[in-house]
Amino acid sequence: MQKVAAAIAISLAVSLAQAADLHVSAAASLTNAFRDIAAGYEARHAGAKVLLNFGASGALLQQMAKGAPVDVFASADMETMDQAEKAGLVAKGERRDFARNSLVVIVPRDGRLALGSLQDLGQPAVQKVAIGNPASVPVGRYTRHALEAAKLWPGISAKAINTQNVRQSLDYVARGEVDGGFVYGTDAAVMQDKVKVAFDVPLDVAIGYPVARTAAAANPAEAKAFVDYLLSPAGKAILAKYGFQTP
């Protein structure tokens, strides 16, 4: 009898633990900030466990569409969240904008190329430029928009090394495998020992980050609580620590 009771208790404990798991899919550029935010949230909510999944916003959207378990989705652009809303993948009316970013071109810290503008990327000495795949990576779409506005897309895209997310672009530059790369200002800041910002990229659109509870959230109350924490003074302080701007 005691063994049966113990088994039931263990089963219940496991079920409660699983029920407390919160799956958060977030844009790769949010990696450092969201790790701290998850830790802060868990510290304030006994028994909660935040499971983080980072990647290109478009790739995360496809994962949700295919049934991956996601309770909270945070995108690095408005377009991807628009698609999520249109497909009914996020809870209606719960979308919130929580941060902004900037677009920059970075080069290896020990690199010798002098780059001061988009036009400089066209010089023959620049042979490889890391650019997120515009089809699925928001930073790639922002990059293409900026280059098209400057009428430089055909020439620079011919030098592009397409990446799967912004952190891959950052890594390529840090390892010196490309001459430069387009990343967010917050990404450049996490590797200041290996990369440096060559220049800020002019944009006529804001780089905004929306977040929402998903329509299929297994833990809707927990998901809402996480979003609330993200938008709280504590969450905003962590975002600011990593260079994110207020929306």
C-alpha positions as CSV (number, residue, x, y, z in Angstrom):
1,M,0.0,0.0,0.0
2,Q,2.8,2.3,0.9
3,K,4.6,1.5,-2.4
4,V,1.4,2.4,-4.3
5,A,1.0,5.7,-2.4
6,A,4.7,6.5,-3.1
7,A,4.3,5.7,-6.8
8,I,1.2,7.9,-7.0
9,A,3.1,10.7,-5.2
10,I,6.1,10.4,-7.6
11,S,3.7,10.4,-10.6
12,L,1.9,13.5,-9.3
13,A,5.2,15.3,-8.7
14,V,6.4,14.5,-12.2
15,S,3.1,15.7,-13.7
16,L,3.3,18.9,-11.7
17,A,6.9,19.5,-12.8
18,Q,6.0,18.9,-16.4
19,A,3.0,21.2,-16.1
20,A,5.3,23.9,-14.8
21,D,7.6,23.7,-17.8
22,L,7.3,26.8,-19.9
23,H,8.5,26.6,-23.5
24,V,9.8,30.0,-24.9
25,S,10.9,30.4,-28.5
26,A,12.8,33.6,-29.1
27,A,14.9,35.3,-31.8
28,A,18.6,34.4,-31.7
29,S,19.5,38.0,-30.9
30,L,17.7,37.7,-27.6
31,T,19.8,34.8,-26.4
32,N,21.8,36.5,-23.6
33,A,19.0,38.7,-22.4
34,F,16.4,35.9,-22.3
35,R,18.7,33.6,-20.4
36,D,18.9,36.2,-17.6
37,I,15.2,36.9,-17.9
38,A,14.4,33.2,-17.6
39,A,16.6,32.9,-14.5
40,G,14.9,36.0,-12.9
41,Y,11.5,34.6,-13.7
42,E,12.3,31.2,-12.2
43,A,13.6,32.9,-9.1
44,R,10.3,34.6,-8.6
45,H,8.1,31.7,-9.4
46,A,8.8,28.6,-7.3
47,G,8.7,25.4,-9.3
48,A,8.7,27.1,-12.7
49,K,11.1,25.9,-15.3
50,V,11.7,28.0,-18.5
51,L,12.9,26.0,-21.5
52,L,14.4,28.3,-24.1
53,N,14.7,27.7,-27.8
54,F,16.6,30.3,-29.9
55,G,16.8,30.6,-33.7
56,A,15.9,32.8,-36.6
57,S,12.3,34.1,-36.2
58,G,11.2,32.6,-39.4
59,A,12.5,29.2,-38.5
60,L,10.8,29.4,-35.1
61,L,7.5,30.2,-36.8
62,Q,7.8,27.1,-39.0
63,Q,8.5,25.0,-35.9
64,M,5.3,26.3,-34.3
65,A,3.3,25.7,-37.5
66,K,4.5,22.1,-37.4
67,G,3.4,21.6,-33.9
68,A,6.5,22.2,-31.8
69,P,5.6,22.9,-28.1
70,V,5.7,26.7,-27.6
71,D,4.0,28.7,-24.9
72,V,5.6,32.1,-25.7
73,F,7.0,33.4,-29.0
74,A,9.3,36.5,-29.2
75,S,10.2,37.6,-32.7
76,A,12.9,40.1,-33.9
77,D,10.5,41.7,-36.4
78,M,6.9,42.6,-36.9
79,E,6.5,40.7,-40.1
80,T,7.1,37.3,-38.6
81,M,4.7,38.0,-35.8
82,D,2.1,39.3,-38.4
83,Q,2.4,35.9,-40.0
84,A,2.0,34.1,-36.7
85,E,-1.2,36.1,-36.0
86,K,-2.6,35.5,-39.5
87,A,-2.0,31.7,-39.1
88,G,-3.7,31.8,-35.7
89,L,-0.5,30.6,-33.9
90,V,-0.5,33.3,-31.2
91,A,-3.3,34.3,-28.8
92,K,-5.5,37.0,-30.3
93,G,-5.1,40.4,-28.7
94,E,-2.1,39.5,-26.6
95,R,0.7,40.7,-28.8
96,R,3.0,43.2,-27.1
97,D,6.0,45.2,-28.3
98,F,8.8,45.0,-25.8
99,A,12.1,46.2,-27.4
100,R,13.9,47.8,-30.3
101,N,17.4,47.4,-31.8
102,S,19.8,48.9,-34.3
103,L,21.5,47.5,-37.4
104,V,25.2,47.7,-37.7
105,V,28.1,46.4,-39.8
106,I,30.9,44.7,-37.9
107,V,34.4,43.6,-38.8
108,P,37.0,41.5,-37.1
109,R,38.6,43.4,-34.2
110,D,42.1,42.9,-35.7
111,G,40.9,43.5,-39.3
112,R,42.6,46.1,-41.5
113,L,39.8,47.1,-43.8
114,A,38.5,50.6,-43.3
115,L,34.7,50.5,-43.7
116,G,32.7,53.6,-43.0
117,S,29.6,53.2,-45.1
118,L,27.5,50.8,-47.1
119,Q,29.2,52.0,-50.2
120,D,32.6,50.8,-48.8
121,L,31.3,47.3,-48.9
122,G,31.5,47.5,-52.7
123,Q,35.3,47.9,-52.8
124,P,37.2,44.9,-54.3
125,A,39.0,44.2,-51.0
126,V,35.7,43.2,-49.5
127,Q,35.0,39.7,-50.8
128,K,32.7,38.1,-48.2
129,V,29.9,39.7,-46.2
130,A,27.8,37.7,-43.7
131,I,24.1,38.4,-44.3
132,G,21.2,36.6,-42.7
133,N,19.0,34.8,-45.2
134,P,16.3,37.3,-46.0
135,A,13.8,34.5,-46.5
136,S,13.7,33.5,-42.8
137,V,16.1,35.8,-40.9
138,P,14.8,39.3,-39.9
139,V,18.2,40.8,-39.8
140,G,18.6,39.7,-43.4
141,R,15.4,41.4,-44.4
142,Y,16.5,44.6,-42.7
143,T,19.8,44.3,-44.4
144,R,18.3,43.9,-47.8
145,H,15.9,46.8,-47.2
146,A,18.8,49.1,-46.3
147,L,20.9,48.0,-49.3
148,E,18.0,48.3,-51.7
149,A,17.3,51.8,-50.5
150,A,21.0,52.6,-51.2
151,K,20.7,50.9,-54.6
152,L,23.5,48.5,-53.5
153,W,21.8,45.2,-53.1
154,P,22.8,43.5,-56.4
155,G,26.5,44.2,-55.9
156,I,26.7,43.4,-52.1
157,S,24.4,40.4,-52.3
158,A,26.9,38.8,-54.8
159,K,29.4,38.8,-51.9
160,A,26.9,37.5,-49.3
161,I,27.6,34.4,-47.2
162,N,24.0,33.7,-46.1
163,T,23.6,32.7,-42.5
164,Q,20.8,30.9,-40.6
165,N,20.5,33.5,-37.9
166,V,22.2,36.7,-36.6
167,R,24.4,34.9,-34.2
168,Q,25.9,32.8,-37.0
169,S,26.8,36.1,-38.8
170,L,28.4,37.3,-35.6
171,D,30.4,34.1,-35.3
172,Y,31.7,34.2,-38.9
173,V,33.0,37.7,-38.3
174,A,34.5,36.9,-34.9
175,R,36.4,34.0,-36.5
176,G,37.6,36.1,-39.4
177,E,35.9,33.9,-42.0
178,V,34.3,37.0,-43.6
179,D,35.3,40.6,-44.1
180,G,32.3,42.0,-42.4
181,G,28.7,41.2,-41.4
182,F,25.3,42.7,-40.7
183,V,24.2,42.2,-37.1
184,Y,22.2,44.0,-34.5
185,G,23.9,46.4,-32.2
186,T,23.2,44.2,-29.2
187,D,24.9,41.2,-30.9
188,A,28.1,43.3,-31.6
189,A,28.2,44.2,-27.9
190,V,28.5,40.6,-26.6
191,M,31.7,40.0,-28.5
192,Q,33.6,43.3,-28.2
193,D,36.8,41.4,-27.7
194,K,36.5,39.8,-31.2
195,V,34.5,42.2,-33.3
196,K,34.1,46.0,-33.7
197,V,31.3,48.1,-35.1
198,A,32.4,49.6,-38.4
199,F,29.3,51.8,-38.8
200,D,25.6,52.1,-38.0
201,V,23.4,51.2,-40.9
202,P,20.7,53.8,-41.8
203,L,17.2,52.4,-41.8
204,D,13.8,54.1,-42.4
205,V,12.0,51.3,-40.5
206,A,12.2,50.5,-36.8
207,I,13.6,47.1,-35.6
208,G,10.9,46.1,-33.2
209,Y,10.5,43.0,-31.1
210,P,7.0,41.7,-30.4
211,V,6.1,38.9,-28.0
212,A,2.9,36.9,-27.5
213,R,1.4,33.9,-25.8
214,T,0.8,31.2,-28.3
215,A,-2.7,29.9,-29.1
216,A,-1.7,26.4,-28.3
217,A,0.1,27.2,-25.0
218,A,0.0,24.2,-22.7
219,N,0.5,26.6,-19.8
220,P,-1.4,29.8,-20.7
221,A,-1.3,31.2,-17.2
222,E,2.4,30.6,-16.9
223,A,2.9,32.1,-20.4
224,K,1.1,35.2,-19.4
225,A,3.1,35.5,-16.2
226,F,6.3,35.3,-18.2
227,V,5.3,38.0,-20.6
228,D,4.3,40.2,-17.7
229,Y,7.7,39.7,-16.2
230,L,9.4,40.5,-19.5
231,L,7.5,43.8,-19.6
232,S,8.0,44.5,-15.9
233,P,10.7,46.9,-14.6
234,A,12.9,43.9,-13.8
235,G,12.6,42.5,-17.3
236,K,13.2,45.9,-18.9
237,A,16.3,46.4,-16.8
238,I,17.8,43.2,-18.1
239,L,17.0,44.1,-21.7
240,A,18.6,47.5,-21.2
241,K,21.7,45.8,-19.7
242,Y,22.2,44.1,-23.0
243,G,21.6,47.2,-25.1
244,F,18.0,46.8,-26.2
245,Q,16.1,50.0,-26.5
246,T,12.5,50.7,-25.3
247,P,9.8,50.4,-28.0
